[in-house]
Structure formats: structure tokens, C-alpha cells
Amino acid sequence: MYASSENPTNVYSTLMPTKNAENLQQIQSLLAFSSEHSSEGAEVLLGDFNCSLPKGQIAGDFEASCQAVVDQGYLDPYSELINDCTFCGENSLTRNDPKLSLVLDHVFIRHDKIEVKKAARTYVETVSLEGTKTNLSDHFGVFVKAGL
């Protein structure tokens, strides 16, 4: 991530727990921390939030956690523009459940002058390990390009 001294950006990366109440509590703590340390620049929260808002073919999971972030004025450009699952049944490292379709990985951005230029799902290709095709992770990646 690039940020200039003229446009400071606070970036917080996280991996949230997979238990609903604990997930929401930690997201609320992260939001409180980012609010206490906010500046005039942009704020970015990114990582595996282990929450998903239902939209189209995407199922909901720990929705209150994701909604808490959105309610604080953060945009979720990947979900808004692409909305392909990041934790999916089509991934070789998940339960191979065709109904599994969640966006658990997010790049949340907050700033009134942010312009999102591009979003994409990444690391979807498989690699060969000992003759077996496999994904690199049980989650696909998220790419967001934005600027002021």
C-alpha cells in the first residue's frame, strides 16, 4: 500500500476468530482502536474477517460483525464490485461443498475522497504438489486498488 505524508493512511491488518460472539467483540475493539488513532487521511482495515454479508450468490456468516464495520462508514469495494466468494466450495482445500460461497476476506476503506479504481479475486489458480493440483490457501485473495 502506498500513502504519502500529504495523505496519511492508517492500515490495520487482522485475522478474526471463527466464533460469532468473539468475532464481533474483536471487530468492535478494532473499530474503537482505529477510531482513537484516526487521522485526516484514509483508514484501511484488511484481512480475514471471517464474516460475510449476504448478497446475490454470497451467503451470510457472522453478518453482525461485517455490518458493524460498514455502519462505521467503511466501504467494502471488493464485495460491492466483484462479490465472488473468497471461501468457496470450488477451492480444493475446503469441504468441496458447492453451496459454500462466502466473502470472508475484506479490504474495508474509509475516507470521503477515496476513489476505487479496481478490485479482483486473486490466487485462484492451482499449483501442482507431488502430482496433485491444489490451491495455495483455503481462501482466495482479494485485491483492491484505490486512491485519493
C-alpha positions in Angstrom: 0.0 0.0 0.0 1.3 3.4 -0.9 0.5 6.5 1.1 2.2 9.9 1.1 2.9 12.2 4.0 0.4 14.6 2.5 -2.3 11.9 2.6 -1.5 9.7 5.6 -3.2 6.3 5.7 -3.8 4.2 8.7 -3.7 0.5 7.8 -4.8 -2.3 10.2 -4.5 -5.9 9.2 -6.3 -8.7 11.1 -7.4 -12.3 11.3 -10.6 -12.5 13.2 -11.8 -15.6 15.2 -14.3 -18.1 14.0 -16.6 -17.9 17.0 -19.5 -15.4 16.5 -19.5 -13.5 19.8 -15.7 -13.4 19.9 -15.6 -12.2 16.3 -18.0 -9.3 16.9 -16.2 -8.4 20.1 -12.8 -8.2 18.4 -14.2 -6.2 15.5 -15.7 -3.7 17.9 -12.3 -3.5 19.6 -10.6 -2.9 16.3 -13.1 -0.2 15.3 -12.6 1.5 18.7 -8.8 1.4 18.3 -8.9 2.7 14.7 -11.3 5.5 15.8 -8.9 6.5 18.7 -5.9 6.6 16.3 -7.7 8.1 13.2 -6.2 10.9 11.3 -7.4 13.1 8.5 -6.2 10.5 6.0 -7.8 7.3 4.8 -8.2 4.2 7.0 -7.9 0.7 5.7 -8.9 -2.5 7.6 -7.9 -5.6 5.7 -7.6 -9.3 6.3 -9.6 -12.4 7.1 -12.6 -11.1 9.0 -14.4 -14.4 9.0 -17.7 -12.6 8.3 -19.8 -12.3 5.2 -22.8 -10.2 4.2 -25.4 -11.9 2.1 -25.6 -10.6 -1.5 -26.5 -12.4 -4.6 -24.9 -15.8 -4.6 -22.9 -14.9 -1.4 -24.2 -16.4 1.8 -24.1 -14.5 5.1 -22.0 -15.6 8.1 -21.4 -13.6 11.3 -23.2 -10.8 9.5 -23.4 -8.5 12.6 -19.6 -8.3 12.5 -19.3 -7.2 8.9 -22.3 -4.9 9.4 -20.5 -3.2 12.4 -17.7 -2.2 10.1 -20.0 -0.9 7.3 -22.0 1.0 9.9 -18.9 2.9 10.9 -18.7 4.3 7.3 -16.2 1.9 5.7 -16.7 0.8 2.1 -16.2 -2.8 1.1 -15.2 -2.3 -2.6 -14.4 -5.9 -3.3 -17.9 -7.0 -2.2 -19.5 -4.1 -4.0 -17.7 -4.5 -7.3 -16.8 -8.2 -7.6 -18.6 -10.2 -4.9 -17.1 -13.6 -5.8 -16.6 -15.9 -2.9 -13.2 -15.9 -1.2 -14.0 -19.0 0.8 -15.7 -21.3 -1.7 -16.7 -24.9 -2.3 -14.8 -24.8 -5.6 -11.5 -24.4 -3.7 -9.6 -27.7 -3.4 -8.7 -27.0 0.3 -12.3 -26.5 1.5 -15.0 -29.0 2.2 -15.8 -29.2 -1.6 -19.3 -28.1 -0.8 -20.9 -26.4 -3.9 -23.1 -24.3 -1.6 -20.1 -22.9 0.3 -19.9 -19.3 -1.0 -18.7 -16.6 1.4 -16.7 -13.4 1.2 -14.7 -13.7 4.4 -11.7 -11.6 3.3 -12.1 -7.9 3.1 -10.4 -4.6 2.3 -12.5 -2.0 4.1 -11.7 1.6 3.3 -12.9 4.8 5.0 -12.3 8.3 3.5 -14.7 10.7 1.9 -12.4 11.2 -1.2 -11.4 7.6 -1.9 -11.8 6.5 -5.5 -11.7 2.8 -6.0 -10.0 2.0 -9.3 -10.1 -1.8 -9.4 -11.0 -4.9 -7.4 -10.3 -8.5 -8.1 -10.2 -12.0 -6.7 -6.7 -13.4 -6.7 -4.7 -16.6 -6.2 -7.5 -18.7 -7.8 -5.1 -20.8 -9.9 -3.9 -24.2 -8.6 -0.4 -25.5 -8.3 0.9 -29.0 -8.6 2.3 -30.5 -5.3 3.6 -34.0 -5.7 1.4 -34.5 -8.8 -1.8 -33.2 -7.1 -3.4 -30.0 -8.2 -4.2 -27.8 -5.2 -5.0 -24.2 -4.3 -2.4 -22.2 -2.4 -4.8 -21.5 0.5 -8.3 -22.4 1.6 -9.2 -18.7 0.9 -8.8 -16.9 -2.4 -7.1 -13.5 -2.2 -8.6 -10.0 -2.5 -7.0 -7.1 -4.5 -8.3 -3.5 -4.3 -6.6 -0.5 -5.9 -7.8 2.8 -4.6 -6.5 6.4 -4.4 -7.4 9.8 -3.3 
